[in-house]
């Protein structure tokens, strides 16, 4: 790793790690600077981090508990 990084003086290096058993959600919301209105919470069907931009989602999230969702 050190040898590789020493040759990359002009470029950023991103080291990433996927979380095991993670849940990925997308939240659509708008805000006027004071009030936030959530339009929808979508849960990804595939494992977190696996999709390539054409993901499949469920609207309403199917595995989030009521305590995790807004009233």
mmCIF file of the N, C-alpha and C atoms, coordinates in Angstrom:
data_MODEL
# 
_entry.id   MODEL 
# 
loop_
_atom_site.group_PDB 
_atom_site.id 
_atom_site.type_symbol 
_atom_site.label_atom_id 
_atom_site.label_alt_id 
_atom_site.label_comp_id 
_atom_site.label_asym_id 
_atom_site.label_entity_id 
_atom_site.label_seq_id 
_atom_site.pdbx_PDB_ins_code 
_atom_site.Cartn_x 
_atom_site.Cartn_y 
_atom_site.Cartn_z 
_atom_site.occupancy 
_atom_site.B_iso_or_equiv 
_atom_site.pdbx_formal_charge 
_atom_site.auth_seq_id 
_atom_site.auth_comp_id 
_atom_site.auth_asym_id 
_atom_site.auth_atom_id 
_atom_site.pdbx_PDB_model_num 
ATOM 1   N N  . UNK A 1 1  ? 0.824   -1.171 0.000   1.00 0.00 ? 1  UNK A N  1 
ATOM 2   C CA . UNK A 1 1  ? 0.000   0.000  0.000   1.00 0.00 ? 1  UNK A CA 1 
ATOM 3   C C  . UNK A 1 1  ? 0.879   1.249  0.000   1.00 0.00 ? 1  UNK A C  1 
ATOM 4   N N  . UNK A 1 2  ? 1.897   1.287  0.835   1.00 0.00 ? 2  UNK A N  1 
ATOM 5   C CA . UNK A 1 2  ? 2.760   2.475  0.883   1.00 0.00 ? 2  UNK A CA 1 
ATOM 6   C C  . UNK A 1 2  ? 3.455   2.727  -0.443  1.00 0.00 ? 2  UNK A C  1 
ATOM 7   N N  . UNK A 1 3  ? 3.900   1.661  -1.115  1.00 0.00 ? 3  UNK A N  1 
ATOM 8   C CA . UNK A 1 3  ? 4.570   1.813  -2.404  1.00 0.00 ? 3  UNK A CA 1 
ATOM 9   C C  . UNK A 1 3  ? 3.596   2.376  -3.444  1.00 0.00 ? 3  UNK A C  1 
ATOM 10  N N  . UNK A 1 4  ? 2.381   1.884  -3.434  1.00 0.00 ? 4  UNK A N  1 
ATOM 11  C CA . UNK A 1 4  ? 1.380   2.388  -4.380  1.00 0.00 ? 4  UNK A CA 1 
ATOM 12  C C  . UNK A 1 4  ? 1.049   3.840  -4.109  1.00 0.00 ? 4  UNK A C  1 
ATOM 13  N N  . UNK A 1 5  ? 0.853   4.194  -2.861  1.00 0.00 ? 5  UNK A N  1 
ATOM 14  C CA . UNK A 1 5  ? 0.499   5.564  -2.508  1.00 0.00 ? 5  UNK A CA 1 
ATOM 15  C C  . UNK A 1 5  ? 1.623   6.545  -2.806  1.00 0.00 ? 5  UNK A C  1 
ATOM 16  N N  . UNK A 1 6  ? 2.864   6.113  -2.682  1.00 0.00 ? 6  UNK A N  1 
ATOM 17  C CA . UNK A 1 6  ? 3.985   7.025  -2.927  1.00 0.00 ? 6  UNK A CA 1 
ATOM 18  C C  . UNK A 1 6  ? 4.053   7.448  -4.392  1.00 0.00 ? 6  UNK A C  1 
ATOM 19  N N  . UNK A 1 7  ? 3.513   6.645  -5.306  1.00 0.00 ? 7  UNK A N  1 
ATOM 20  C CA . UNK A 1 7  ? 3.501   6.998  -6.733  1.00 0.00 ? 7  UNK A CA 1 
ATOM 21  C C  . UNK A 1 7  ? 2.296   7.858  -7.113  1.00 0.00 ? 7  UNK A C  1 
ATOM 22  N N  . UNK A 1 8  ? 1.326   7.975  -6.230  1.00 0.00 ? 8  UNK A N  1 
ATOM 23  C CA . UNK A 1 8  ? 0.098   8.709  -6.532  1.00 0.00 ? 8  UNK A CA 1 
ATOM 24  C C  . UNK A 1 8  ? 0.081   10.051 -5.815  1.00 0.00 ? 8  UNK A C  1 
ATOM 25  N N  . UNK A 1 9  ? 0.985   10.907 -6.168  1.00 0.00 ? 9  UNK A N  1 
ATOM 26  C CA . UNK A 1 9  ? 1.086   12.180 -5.456  1.00 0.00 ? 9  UNK A CA 1 
ATOM 27  C C  . UNK A 1 9  ? 0.026   13.183 -5.858  1.00 0.00 ? 9  UNK A C  1 
ATOM 28  N N  . UNK A 1 10 ? -0.541  13.063 -7.077  1.00 0.00 ? 10 UNK A N  1 
ATOM 29  C CA . UNK A 1 10 ? -1.511  14.043 -7.555  1.00 0.00 ? 10 UNK A CA 1 
ATOM 30  C C  . UNK A 1 10 ? -2.952  13.588 -7.433  1.00 0.00 ? 10 UNK A C  1 
ATOM 31  N N  . UNK A 1 11 ? -3.204  12.371 -7.020  1.00 0.00 ? 11 UNK A N  1 
ATOM 32  C CA . UNK A 1 11 ? -4.553  11.831 -7.047  1.00 0.00 ? 11 UNK A CA 1 
ATOM 33  C C  . UNK A 1 11 ? -5.018  11.416 -5.656  1.00 0.00 ? 11 UNK A C  1 
ATOM 34  N N  . UNK A 1 12 ? -6.293  11.604 -5.413  1.00 0.00 ? 12 UNK A N  1 
ATOM 35  C CA . UNK A 1 12 ? -6.883  11.148 -4.154  1.00 0.00 ? 12 UNK A CA 1 
ATOM 36  C C  . UNK A 1 12 ? -7.090  9.636  -4.221  1.00 0.00 ? 12 UNK A C  1 
ATOM 37  N N  . UNK A 1 13 ? -7.000  8.993  -3.093  1.00 0.00 ? 13 UNK A N  1 
ATOM 38  C CA . UNK A 1 13 ? -7.225  7.552  -2.997  1.00 0.00 ? 13 UNK A CA 1 
ATOM 39  C C  . UNK A 1 13 ? -8.382  7.326  -2.044  1.00 0.00 ? 13 UNK A C  1 
ATOM 40  N N  . UNK A 1 14 ? -9.376  6.572  -2.494  1.00 0.00 ? 14 UNK A N  1 
ATOM 41  C CA . UNK A 1 14 ? -10.533 6.250  -1.670  1.00 0.00 ? 14 UNK A CA 1 
ATOM 42  C C  . UNK A 1 14 ? -10.470 4.774  -1.300  1.00 0.00 ? 14 UNK A C  1 
ATOM 43  N N  . UNK A 1 15 ? -10.482 4.511  -0.017  1.00 0.00 ? 15 UNK A N  1 
ATOM 44  C CA . UNK A 1 15 ? -10.536 3.138  0.483   1.00 0.00 ? 15 UNK A CA 1 
ATOM 45  C C  . UNK A 1 15 ? -11.904 2.974  1.112   1.00 0.00 ? 15 UNK A C  1 
ATOM 46  N N  . UNK A 1 16 ? -12.650 2.026  0.616   1.00 0.00 ? 16 UNK A N  1 
ATOM 47  C CA . UNK A 1 16 ? -14.046 1.865  1.000   1.00 0.00 ? 16 UNK A CA 1 
ATOM 48  C C  . UNK A 1 16 ? -14.262 0.497  1.638   1.00 0.00 ? 16 UNK A C  1 
ATOM 49  N N  . UNK A 1 17 ? -15.252 0.410  2.484   1.00 0.00 ? 17 UNK A N  1 
ATOM 50  C CA . UNK A 1 17 ? -15.613 -0.860 3.110   1.00 0.00 ? 17 UNK A CA 1 
ATOM 51  C C  . UNK A 1 17 ? -17.130 -0.934 3.164   1.00 0.00 ? 17 UNK A C  1 
ATOM 52  N N  . UNK A 1 18 ? -17.695 -2.050 2.724   1.00 0.00 ? 18 UNK A N  1 
ATOM 53  C CA . UNK A 1 18 ? -19.132 -2.237 2.779   1.00 0.00 ? 18 UNK A CA 1 
ATOM 54  C C  . UNK A 1 18 ? -19.533 -2.744 4.156   1.00 0.00 ? 18 UNK A C  1 
ATOM 55  N N  . UNK A 1 19 ? -20.649 -2.275 4.623   1.00 0.00 ? 19 UNK A N  1 
ATOM 56  C CA . UNK A 1 19 ? -21.178 -2.735 5.900   1.00 0.00 ? 19 UNK A CA 1 
ATOM 57  C C  . UNK A 1 19 ? -21.959 -4.024 5.683   1.00 0.00 ? 19 UNK A C  1 
ATOM 58  N N  . UNK A 1 20 ? -21.707 -5.012 6.492   1.00 0.00 ? 20 UNK A N  1 
ATOM 59  C CA . UNK A 1 20 ? -22.442 -6.268 6.407   1.00 0.00 ? 20 UNK A CA 1 
ATOM 60  C C  . UNK A 1 20 ? -23.848 -6.075 6.956   1.00 0.00 ? 20 UNK A C  1 
ATOM 61  N N  . UNK A 1 21 ? -24.834 -6.671 6.301   1.00 0.00 ? 21 UNK A N  1 
ATOM 62  C CA . UNK A 1 21 ? -26.225 -6.652 6.762   1.00 0.00 ? 21 UNK A CA 1 
ATOM 63  C C  . UNK A 1 21 ? -26.788 -5.228 6.881   1.00 0.00 ? 21 UNK A C  1 
ATOM 64  N N  . UNK A 1 22 ? -26.304 -4.303 6.057   1.00 0.00 ? 22 UNK A N  1 
ATOM 65  C CA . UNK A 1 22 ? -26.764 -2.912 6.106   1.00 0.00 ? 22 UNK A CA 1 
ATOM 66  C C  . UNK A 1 22 ? -28.049 -2.747 5.301   1.00 0.00 ? 22 UNK A C  1 
ATOM 67  N N  . UNK A 1 23 ? -28.808 -1.718 5.634   1.00 0.00 ? 23 UNK A N  1 
ATOM 68  C CA . UNK A 1 23 ? -30.020 -1.355 4.910   1.00 0.00 ? 23 UNK A CA 1 
ATOM 69  C C  . UNK A 1 23 ? -29.768 0.003  4.263   1.00 0.00 ? 23 UNK A C  1 
ATOM 70  N N  . UNK A 1 24 ? -30.076 0.109  2.968   1.00 0.00 ? 24 UNK A N  1 
ATOM 71  C CA . UNK A 1 24 ? -29.875 1.371  2.260   1.00 0.00 ? 24 UNK A CA 1 
ATOM 72  C C  . UNK A 1 24 ? -31.235 1.979  1.939   1.00 0.00 ? 24 UNK A C  1 
ATOM 73  N N  . UNK A 1 25 ? -31.400 3.243  2.269   1.00 0.00 ? 25 UNK A N  1 
ATOM 74  C CA . UNK A 1 25 ? -32.651 3.939  1.983   1.00 0.00 ? 25 UNK A CA 1 
ATOM 75  C C  . UNK A 1 25 ? -32.348 5.253  1.268   1.00 0.00 ? 25 UNK A C  1 
ATOM 76  N N  . UNK A 1 26 ? -33.306 5.705  0.470   1.00 0.00 ? 26 UNK A N  1 
ATOM 77  C CA . UNK A 1 26 ? -33.267 7.024  -0.152  1.00 0.00 ? 26 UNK A CA 1 
ATOM 78  C C  . UNK A 1 26 ? -34.418 7.819  0.428   1.00 0.00 ? 26 UNK A C  1 
ATOM 79  N N  . UNK A 1 27 ? -34.148 9.068  0.780   1.00 0.00 ? 27 UNK A N  1 
ATOM 80  C CA . UNK A 1 27 ? -35.182 9.938  1.330   1.00 0.00 ? 27 UNK A CA 1 
ATOM 81  C C  . UNK A 1 27 ? -35.335 11.130 0.402   1.00 0.00 ? 27 UNK A C  1 
ATOM 82  N N  . UNK A 1 28 ? -36.549 11.340 -0.093  1.00 0.00 ? 28 UNK A N  1 
ATOM 83  C CA . UNK A 1 28 ? -36.860 12.517 -0.901  1.00 0.00 ? 28 UNK A CA 1 
ATOM 84  C C  . UNK A 1 28 ? -37.515 13.550 0.002   1.00 0.00 ? 28 UNK A C  1 
ATOM 85  N N  . UNK A 1 29 ? -36.925 14.733 0.056   1.00 0.00 ? 29 UNK A N  1 
ATOM 86  C CA . UNK A 1 29 ? -37.429 15.769 0.951   1.00 0.00 ? 29 UNK A CA 1 
ATOM 87  C C  . UNK A 1 29 ? -37.183 17.140 0.344   1.00 0.00 ? 29 UNK A C  1 
ATOM 88  N N  . UNK A 1 30 ? -37.954 18.107 0.805   1.00 0.00 ? 30 UNK A N  1 
ATOM 89  C CA . UNK A 1 30 ? -37.740 19.507 0.445   1.00 0.00 ? 30 UNK A CA 1 
ATOM 90  C C  . UNK A 1 30 ? -37.693 20.313 1.737   1.00 0.00 ? 30 UNK A C  1 
ATOM 91  N N  . UNK A 1 31 ? -37.013 21.458 1.678   1.00 0.00 ? 31 UNK A N  1 
ATOM 92  C CA . UNK A 1 31 ? -36.879 22.305 2.859   1.00 0.00 ? 31 UNK A CA 1 
ATOM 93  C C  . UNK A 1 31 ? -36.865 23.763 2.424   1.00 0.00 ? 31 UNK A C  1 
ATOM 94  N N  . UNK A 1 32 ? -37.540 24.610 3.189   1.00 0.00 ? 32 UNK A N  1 
ATOM 95  C CA . UNK A 1 32 ? -37.535 26.046 2.900   1.00 0.00 ? 32 UNK A CA 1 
ATOM 96  C C  . UNK A 1 32 ? -36.557 26.794 3.798   1.00 0.00 ? 32 UNK A C  1 
ATOM 97  N N  . UNK A 1 33 ? -35.693 26.067 4.462   1.00 0.00 ? 33 UNK A N  1 
ATOM 98  C CA . UNK A 1 33 ? -34.751 26.678 5.390   1.00 0.00 ? 33 UNK A CA 1 
ATOM 99  C C  . UNK A 1 33 ? -35.188 26.529 6.831   1.00 0.00 ? 33 UNK A C  1 
ATOM 100 N N  . UNK A 1 34 ? -36.445 26.213 7.038   1.00 0.00 ? 34 UNK A N  1 
ATOM 101 C CA . UNK A 1 34 ? -36.984 26.031 8.383   1.00 0.00 ? 34 UNK A CA 1 
ATOM 102 C C  . UNK A 1 34 ? -37.710 24.695 8.515   1.00 0.00 ? 34 UNK A C  1 
ATOM 103 N N  . UNK A 1 35 ? -38.632 24.457 7.604   1.00 0.00 ? 35 UNK A N  1 
ATOM 104 C CA . UNK A 1 35 ? -39.464 23.264 7.660   1.00 0.00 ? 35 UNK A CA 1 
ATOM 105 C C  . UNK A 1 35 ? -39.001 22.238 6.630   1.00 0.00 ? 35 UNK A C  1 
ATOM 106 N N  . UNK A 1 36 ? -38.890 20.983 7.052   1.00 0.00 ? 36 UNK A N  1 
ATOM 107 C CA . UNK A 1 36 ? -38.537 19.886 6.164   1.00 0.00 ? 36 UNK A CA 1 
ATOM 108 C C  . UNK A 1 36 ? -39.782 19.039 5.946   1.00 0.00 ? 36 UNK A C  1 
ATOM 109 N N  . UNK A 1 37 ? -40.092 18.775 4.674   1.00 0.00 ? 37 UNK A N  1 
ATOM 110 C CA . UNK A 1 37 ? -41.215 17.899 4.330   1.00 0.00 ? 37 UNK A CA 1 
ATOM 111 C C  . UNK A 1 37 ? -40.649 16.684 3.607   1.00 0.00 ? 37 UNK A C  1 
ATOM 112 N N  . UNK A 1 38 ? -40.890 15.507 4.158   1.00 0.00 ? 38 UNK A N  1 
ATOM 113 C CA . UNK A 1 38 ? -40.418 14.265 3.557   1.00 0.00 ? 38 UNK A CA 1 
ATOM 114 C C  . UNK A 1 38 ? -41.495 13.757 2.604   1.00 0.00 ? 38 UNK A C  1 
ATOM 115 N N  . UNK A 1 39 ? -41.131 13.626 1.334   1.00 0.00 ? 39 UNK A N  1 
ATOM 116 C CA . UNK A 1 39 ? -42.068 13.146 0.326   1.00 0.00 ? 39 UNK A CA 1 
ATOM 117 C C  . UNK A 1 39 ? -42.122 11.639 0.243   1.00 0.00 ? 39 UNK A C  1 
ATOM 118 N N  . UNK A 1 40 ? -41.029 10.995 0.553   1.00 0.00 ? 40 UNK A N  1 
ATOM 119 C CA . UNK A 1 40 ? -41.013 9.538  0.488   1.00 0.00 ? 40 UNK A CA 1 
ATOM 120 C C  . UNK A 1 40 ? -39.734 8.964  1.038   1.00 0.00 ? 40 UNK A C  1 
ATOM 121 N N  . UNK A 1 41 ? -39.826 7.752  1.562   1.00 0.00 ? 41 UNK A N  1 
ATOM 122 C CA . UNK A 1 41 ? -38.665 7.002  2.028   1.00 0.00 ? 41 UNK A CA 1 
ATOM 123 C C  . UNK A 1 41 ? -38.700 5.671  1.287   1.00 0.00 ? 41 UNK A C  1 
ATOM 124 N N  . UNK A 1 42 ? -37.673 5.428  0.494   1.00 0.00 ? 42 UNK A N  1 
ATOM 125 C CA . UNK A 1 42 ? -37.607 4.210  -0.306  1.00 0.00 ? 42 UNK A CA 1 
ATOM 126 C C  . UNK A 1 42 ? -36.484 3.328  0.207   1.00 0.00 ? 42 UNK A C  1 
ATOM 127 N N  . UNK A 1 43 ? -36.767 2.058  0.373   1.00 0.00 ? 43 UNK A N  1 
ATOM 128 C CA . UNK A 1 43 ? -35.750 1.107  0.822   1.00 0.00 ? 43 UNK A CA 1 
ATOM 129 C C  . UNK A 1 43 ? -35.271 0.293  -0.369  1.00 0.00 ? 43 UNK A C  1 
ATOM 130 N N  . UNK A 1 44 ? -33.956 0.198  -0.529  1.00 0.00 ? 44 UNK A N  1 
ATOM 131 C CA . UNK A 1 44 ? -33.385 -0.599 -1.606  1.00 0.00 ? 44 UNK A CA 1 
ATOM 132 C C  . UNK A 1 44 ? -33.659 -2.077 -1.349  1.00 0.00 ? 44 UNK A C  1 
ATOM 133 N N  . UNK A 1 45 ? -33.995 -2.776 -2.408  1.00 0.00 ? 45 UNK A N  1 
ATOM 134 C CA . UNK A 1 45 ? -34.288 -4.202 -2.280  1.00 0.00 ? 45 UNK A CA 1 
ATOM 135 C C  . UNK A 1 45 ? -32.997 -5.019 -2.241  1.00 0.00 ? 45 UNK A C  1 
ATOM 136 N N  . UNK A 1 46 ? -32.021 -4.629 -3.053  1.00 0.00 ? 46 UNK A N  1 
ATOM 137 C CA . UNK A 1 46 ? -30.743 -5.350 -3.051  1.00 0.00 ? 46 UNK A CA 1 
ATOM 138 C C  . UNK A 1 46 ? -29.900 -4.912 -1.854  1.00 0.00 ? 46 UNK A C  1 
ATOM 139 N N  . UNK A 1 47 ? -28.821 -5.634 -1.616  1.00 0.00 ? 47 UNK A N  1 
ATOM 140 C CA . UNK A 1 47 ? -27.953 -5.303 -0.484  1.00 0.00 ? 47 UNK A CA 1 
ATOM 141 C C  . UNK A 1 47 ? -27.364 -3.906 -0.663  1.00 0.00 ? 47 UNK A C  1 
ATOM 142 N N  . UNK A 1 48 ? -27.085 -3.248 0.445   1.00 0.00 ? 48 UNK A N  1 
ATOM 143 C CA . UNK A 1 48 ? -26.536 -1.889 0.423   1.00 0.00 ? 48 UNK A CA 1 
ATOM 144 C C  . UNK A 1 48 ? -25.225 -1.863 -0.349  1.00 0.00 ? 48 UNK A C  1 
ATOM 145 N N  . UNK A 1 49 ? -25.098 -0.869 -1.239  1.00 0.00 ? 49 UNK A N  1 
ATOM 146 C CA . UNK A 1 49 ? -23.862 -0.671 -1.989  1.00 0.00 ? 49 UNK A CA 1 
ATOM 147 C C  . UNK A 1 49 ? -23.708 -1.531 -3.225  1.00 0.00 ? 49 UNK A C  1 
ATOM 148 N N  . UNK A 1 50 ? -24.693 -2.370 -3.567  1.00 0.00 ? 50 UNK A N  1 
ATOM 149 C CA . UNK A 1 50 ? -24.550 -3.315 -4.664  1.00 0.00 ? 50 UNK A CA 1 
ATOM 150 C C  . UNK A 1 50 ? -25.006 -2.743 -6.001  1.00 0.00 ? 50 UNK A C  1 
ATOM 151 N N  . UNK A 1 51 ? -25.911 -1.798 -6.024  1.00 0.00 ? 51 UNK A N  1 
ATOM 152 C CA . UNK A 1 51 ? -26.506 -1.336 -7.279  1.00 0.00 ? 51 UNK A CA 1 
ATOM 153 C C  . UNK A 1 51 ? -25.574 -0.443 -8.083  1.00 0.00 ? 51 UNK A C  1 
ATOM 154 N N  . UNK A 1 52 ? -25.917 -0.285 -9.362  1.00 0.00 ? 52 UNK A N  1 
ATOM 155 C CA . UNK A 1 52 ? -25.085 0.504  -10.274 1.00 0.00 ? 52 UNK A CA 1 
ATOM 156 C C  . UNK A 1 52 ? -25.847 1.694  -10.842 1.00 0.00 ? 52 UNK A C  1 
ATOM 157 N N  . UNK A 1 53 ? -26.789 2.237  -10.095 1.00 0.00 ? 53 UNK A N  1 
ATOM 158 C CA . UNK A 1 53 ? -27.549 3.377  -10.569 1.00 0.00 ? 53 UNK A CA 1 
ATOM 159 C C  . UNK A 1 53 ? -28.927 3.005  -11.064 1.00 0.00 ? 53 UNK A C  1 
ATOM 160 N N  . UNK A 1 54 ? -29.172 1.744  -11.268 1.00 0.00 ? 54 UNK A N  1 
ATOM 161 C CA . UNK A 1 54 ? -30.487 1.289  -11.717 1.00 0.00 ? 54 UNK A CA 1 
ATOM 162 C C  . UNK A 1 54 ? -31.112 0.399  -10.647 1.00 0.00 ? 54 UNK A C  1 
ATOM 163 N N  . UNK A 1 55 ? -31.107 0.875  -9.437  1.00 0.00 ? 55 UNK A N  1 
ATOM 164 C CA . UNK A 1 55 ? -31.520 0.068  -8.296  1.00 0.00 ? 55 UNK A CA 1 
ATOM 165 C C  . UNK A 1 55 ? -33.033 -0.123 -8.250  1.00 0.00 ? 55 UNK A C  1 
ATOM 166 N N  . UNK A 1 56 ? -33.425 -1.157 -7.534  1.00 0.00 ? 56 UNK A N  1 
ATOM 167 C CA . UNK A 1 56 ? -34.837 -1.430 -7.285  1.00 0.00 ? 56 UNK A CA 1 
ATOM 168 C C  . UNK A 1 56 ? -35.149 -1.040 -5.845  1.00 0.00 ? 56 UNK A C  1 
ATOM 169 N N  . UNK A 1 57 ? -36.240 -0.307 -5.674  1.00 0.00 ? 57 UNK A N  1 
ATOM 170 C CA . UNK A 1 57 ? -36.609 0.180  -4.347  1.00 0.00 ? 57 UNK A CA 1 
ATOM 171 C C  . UNK A 1 57 ? -38.055 -0.161 -4.042  1.00 0.00 ? 57 UNK A C  1 
ATOM 172 N N  . UNK A 1 58 ? -38.359 -0.172 -2.761  1.00 0.00 ? 58 UNK A N  1 
ATOM 173 C CA . UNK A 1 58 ? -39.726 -0.356 -2.294  1.00 0.00 ? 58 UNK A CA 1 
ATOM 174 C C  . UNK A 1 58 ? -40.161 0.925  -1.599  1.00 0.00 ? 58 UNK A C  1 
ATOM 175 N N  . UNK A 1 59 ? -41.303 1.423  -2.007  1.00 0.00 ? 59 UNK A N  1 
ATOM 176 C CA . UNK A 1 59 ? -41.863 2.624  -1.378  1.00 0.00 ? 59 UNK A CA 1 
ATOM 177 C C  . UNK A 1 59 ? -43.127 2.167  -0.689  1.00 0.00 ? 59 UNK A C  1 
ATOM 178 N N  . UNK A 1 60 ? -43.095 1.990  0.386   1.00 0.00 ? 60 UNK A N  1 
ATOM 179 C CA . UNK A 1 60 ? -42.741 2.166  1.767   1.00 0.00 ? 60 UNK A CA 1 
ATOM 180 C C  . UNK A 1 60 ? -41.651 1.171  2.149   1.00 0.00 ? 60 UNK A C  1 
ATOM 181 N N  . UNK A 1 61 ? -40.742 1.616  3.001   1.00 0.00 ? 61 UNK A N  1 
ATOM 182 C CA . UNK A 1 61 ? -39.677 0.728  3.449   1.00 0.00 ? 61 UNK A CA 1 
ATOM 183 C C  . UNK A 1 61 ? -40.271 -0.460 4.201   1.00 0.00 ? 61 UNK A C  1 
ATOM 184 N N  . UNK A 1 62 ? -39.808 -1.652 3.850   1.00 0.00 ? 62 UNK A N  1 
ATOM 185 C CA . UNK A 1 62 ? -40.430 -2.871 4.379   1.00 0.00 ? 62 UNK A CA 1 
ATOM 186 C C  . UNK A 1 62 ? -39.754 -3.429 5.616   1.00 0.00 ? 62 UNK A C  1 
ATOM 187 N N  . UNK A 1 63 ? -38.535 -3.014 5.928   1.00 0.00 ? 63 UNK A N  1 
ATOM 188 C CA . UNK A 1 63 ? -37.871 -3.611 7.091   1.00 0.00 ? 63 UNK A CA 1 
ATOM 189 C C  . UNK A 1 63 ? -37.528 -2.599 8.192   1.00 0.00 ? 63 UNK A C  1 
ATOM 190 N N  . UNK A 1 64 ? -37.860 -1.332 7.989   1.00 0.00 ? 64 UNK A N  1 
ATOM 191 C CA . UNK A 1 64 ? -37.598 -0.331 9.028   1.00 0.00 ? 64 UNK A CA 1 
ATOM 192 C C  . UNK A 1 64 ? -38.727 -0.355 10.055  1.00 0.00 ? 64 UNK A C  1 
ATOM 193 N N  . UNK A 1 65 ? -38.362 -0.248 11.311  1.00 0.00 ? 65 UNK A N  1 
ATOM 194 C CA . UNK A 1 65 ? -39.367 -0.241 12.365  1.00 0.00 ? 65 UNK A CA 1 
ATOM 195 C C  . UNK A 1 65 ? -40.071 1.109  12.411  1.00 0.00 ? 65 UNK A C  1 
ATOM 196 N N  . UNK A 1 66 ? -41.230 1.153  13.028  1.00 0.00 ? 66 UNK A N  1 
ATOM 197 C CA . UNK A 1 66 ? -41.998 2.393  13.161  1.00 0.00 ? 66 UNK A CA 1 
ATOM 198 C C  . UNK A 1 66 ? -41.187 3.464  13.902  1.00 0.00 ? 66 UNK A C  1 
ATOM 199 N N  . UNK A 1 67 ? -40.318 3.045  14.814  1.00 0.00 ? 67 UNK A N  1 
ATOM 200 C CA . UNK A 1 67 ? -39.505 3.999  15.583  1.00 0.00 ? 67 UNK A CA 1 
ATOM 201 C C  . UNK A 1 67 ? -38.477 4.693  14.689  1.00 0.00 ? 67 UNK A C  1 
ATOM 202 N N  . UNK A 1 68 ? -38.117 4.075  13.546  1.00 0.00 ? 68 UNK A N  1 
ATOM 203 C CA . UNK A 1 68 ? -37.129 4.663  12.641  1.00 0.00 ? 68 UNK A CA 1 
ATOM 204 C C  . UNK A 1 68 ? -37.770 5.617  11.635  1.00 0.00 ? 68 UNK A C  1 
ATOM 205 N N  . UNK A 1 69 ? -39.092 5.618  11.514  1.00 0.00 ? 69 UNK A N  1 
ATOM 206 C CA . UNK A 1 69 ? -39.785 6.424  10.519  1.00 0.00 ? 69 UNK A CA 1 
ATOM 207 C C  . UNK A 1 69 ? -40.404 7.664  11.159  1.00 0.00 ? 69 UNK A C  1 
ATOM 208 N N  . UNK A 1 70 ? -40.559 8.728  10.379  1.00 0.00 ? 70 UNK A N  1 
ATOM 209 C CA . UNK A 1 70 ? -41.180 9.934  10.942  1.00 0.00 ? 70 UNK A CA 1 
ATOM 210 C C  . UNK A 1 70 ? -42.655 9.696  11.223  1.00 0.00 ? 70 UNK A C  1 
ATOM 211 N N  . UNK A 1 71 ? -43.208 10.461 12.150  1.00 0.00 ? 71 UNK A N  1 
ATOM 212 C CA . UNK A 1 71 ? -44.633 10.253 12.497  1.00 0.00 ? 71 UNK A CA 1 
ATOM 213 C C  . UNK A 1 71 ? -45.568 10.610 11.354  1.00 0.00 ? 71 UNK A C  1 
# 
